[in-house]
């Protein structure tokens, strides 16, 4: 898990006069954050969405309600994916609103058992 540290006292500062935050991985290598970001922008082939569309099992896609409509919802629902918006959360749905996450997950599993 990444740890954070600041440049040492007397080190470089940004134009604001504050010292920039440098993120290191567990081994203390600051390049780990850059490497992760670069790889995340490359994406995958096939895309995660393509993999989701091709699955033959019941699927439910949870997203934060505050994000608004999910681009491509029609294609997902046409492929049998249930798209469920969860209120009062952001990216970490299960941490931000565990009750709603548990209800949506239970509903998805219950619906799956009835298919």
C-alpha positions in Angstrom: 0.0 0.0 0.0 1.4 3.4 -0.9 2.8 5.6 1.8 3.2 9.3 1.6 6.1 11.6 2.5 7.1 15.2 1.9 10.4 16.3 0.6 12.7 16.9 3.6 12.9 20.3 5.4 14.8 22.8 3.2 13.9 20.8 0.1 12.3 22.1 -3.1 9.0 24.0 -2.9 6.3 24.6 -5.5 5.3 28.1 -6.7 2.9 28.2 -3.7 5.7 27.9 -1.2 4.4 24.5 -0.1 6.4 21.4 -0.5 4.9 19.0 -3.0 3.6 15.6 -1.8 5.6 12.7 -3.1 3.9 9.2 -3.0 6.1 6.1 -2.6 5.2 2.5 -2.8 6.0 0.1 0.1 9.6 -0.2 -1.0 10.0 3.6 -1.0 10.1 4.0 -4.8 8.3 7.2 -5.9 8.2 6.1 -9.5 5.5 3.5 -8.6 2.7 6.0 -8.8 3.8 7.2 -12.2 4.1 3.6 -13.5 0.7 2.8 -12.2 -0.9 5.8 -13.8 0.7 5.2 -17.1 -0.5 1.6 -17.2 -4.0 2.6 -16.2 -4.3 4.9 -19.1 -3.4 2.2 -21.6 -6.5 0.2 -20.9 -7.1 -3.4 -21.8 -7.9 -5.3 -25.0 -10.7 -6.4 -24.9 -12.0 -3.6 -22.7 -13.5 -4.4 -19.3 -16.9 -3.4 -20.7 -16.6 -5.8 -23.6 -15.7 -8.6 -21.2 -18.8 -7.7 -19.1 -21.0 -7.7 -22.2 -19.7 -11.1 -23.3 -20.2 -12.9 -19.9 -23.0 -15.4 -20.0 -23.8 -15.2 -16.2 -26.2 -12.7 -14.6 -24.5 -9.4 -14.1 -25.2 -6.3 -12.0 -23.3 -3.0 -12.5 -23.3 -0.7 -9.4 -22.5 3.0 -9.8 -22.8 6.1 -7.6 -26.1 7.8 -8.2 -24.4 11.2 -8.0 -22.4 10.3 -11.2 -25.6 10.6 -13.3 -26.5 8.4 -16.2 -23.9 5.8 -17.1 -22.7 6.2 -20.8 -23.7 3.0 -22.6 -26.5 2.0 -20.2 -28.7 0.9 -23.1 -26.1 -1.5 -24.5 -25.5 -3.0 -21.0 -29.2 -3.5 -20.3 -29.7 -5.0 -23.8 -27.0 -7.5 -23.0 -28.8 -8.4 -19.8 -26.7 -6.3 -17.3 -28.7 -4.8 -14.5 -27.5 -1.2 -13.9 -28.2 0.0 -10.3 -27.4 3.5 -9.0 -26.5 3.7 -5.4 -27.3 6.9 -3.5 -25.1 8.8 -1.0 -21.8 7.5 -2.2 -18.9 8.2 -4.5 -16.3 5.8 -6.0 -16.0 3.5 -2.9 -19.7 2.4 -2.8 -19.2 -0.3 -0.2 -17.4 2.1 2.1 -19.5 5.2 1.5 -22.9 3.5 1.8 -22.5 0.0 3.1 -26.2 -0.5 3.7 -27.3 0.4 0.2 -24.4 -1.7 -1.2 -25.4 -4.7 0.8 -29.1 -4.3 -0.3 -28.1 -4.0 -3.9 -25.8 -6.9 -3.8 -28.3 -9.1 -2.0 -31.0 -8.2 -4.6 -28.6 -9.0 -7.4 -27.8 -12.4 -5.9 -31.4 -13.1 -5.1 -32.4 -12.3 -8.7 -29.6 -14.6 -9.9 -30.8 -17.5 -7.8 -34.3 -17.1 -9.4 -33.0 -17.3 -13.0 
